[in-house]
């Protein structure tokens, strides 16, 4: 998928058109996907609420093969993951492509009175198991957090590891979500 015209055609055929991208720099999006493909990396997609981070990743991730989508804002899914997070995050997810959607919205875990950030634990384990392998699975991350906020929450080491695993892409623009019904008059 490393040919720019193929990437553009794929995005547009799947609904991520120049018009749908709005204020987002379509060329930068295509360039990031090309760099991810050529470097066998995932994407770290950041930006404000409603700019299309999740929509873009839901279009792009399948082009790189089967993947597991984890919505970190979904409290039920997180509770299920919390019950089994140690086993799940340490072993099962390192051999498949993974999408971590809305990093920063999840609550920290508590293990025997020690505060843990499961996302940081997962990224550390993923990094140690994947870096150096010629064909490691990809990690796609969406977040509203800035680089500084990610560094403050998860630590410089975690953010540095993310840079090893992903190509950064910052989406800019206005919130594309609109009210479905008029607000009370």
C-alpha positions, -999 to +999 in steps of 0.1 A: +000+000+000+030+023-002+021+040-035+006+074-027-020+072-054-031+037-041-033+051-006-054+081-017-077+059-038-081+034-008-089+063+016-114+079-008-131+046-016-136+040+021-150+073+029-120+093+040-122+118+011-105+152+009-140+167+016-146+144+046-112+152+060-122+188+062-095+210+076-072+180+079-042+180+056-050+151+034-015+149+020+000+146+055-024+118+063-014+100+031+023+106+038+020+092+074+002+061+061+029+056+035+057+060+061+039+035+084+036+010+056+072+013+045+085+012+080+062-017+091+048+006+118+014+016+131+000+051+135-003+074+166-032+096+156-037+126+179-060+156+178-089+173+194-123+157+198-143+150+167-115+156+141-118+120+127-091+100+145-112+069+152-129+071+118-095+072+100-080+044+120-111+022+114-105+027+077-067+023+078-062-006+102-080-033+081-057-025+052-028-038+073-046-071+082-067-085+110-067-065+142-082-062+176-101-030+183-100-019+219-122+012+228-106+025+260-135+049+265-159+019+268-161+013+305-176-023+301-148-033+278-122-018+302-138-036+332-135-069+313-099-061+303-091-050+339-102-084+352-078-102+328-055-073+319-023-089+331-027-120+311-043-104+281-020-074+278+012-093+285+007-123+261-023-125+238-022-091+220+014-091+210+010-113+179-018-094+163-024-059+151-041-038+178-060-005+178-060+013+212-088+039+207-090+070+229-058+065+249-060+087+279-097+081+286-091+049+305-088+047+343-056+035+359-057+000+374-049-008+410-030-039+419-024-045+455-025-008+463-001+001+435-014+024+407-008+009+373-014+024+339-023-007+318-017+012+285+019+019+296+023-017+307+010-029+273+032-005+253+063-015+273+056-052+267+047-047+231+079-027+225+102-053+241+085-082+222+083-065+189+113-042+183+140-061+165+116-085+149+114-080+111+077-087+109+060-075+141+023-066+143+013-030+141-001-008+169-026+019+160-033+045+187-058+074+188-057+100+215-069+135+224-037+139+245-008+161+234+027+148+235+033+166+268+001+152+283+011+117+272+045+122+287+031+135+320+005+106+323+025+076+310+061+088+313+088+097+288+098+061+284+063+050+273+060+079+248+095+072+235+085+035+229+054+046+211+076+066+187+094+034+180+062+015+172+041+042+154+043+070+129+028+102+145-001+119+127-018+150+142-052+157+128-064+193+131-097+210+124-131+215+139-152+190+156-171+173+128-199+160+151-230+180+149-261+180+171-286+155+156-316+174+171-320+210+179-313+220+215-343+231+235-354+266+225 
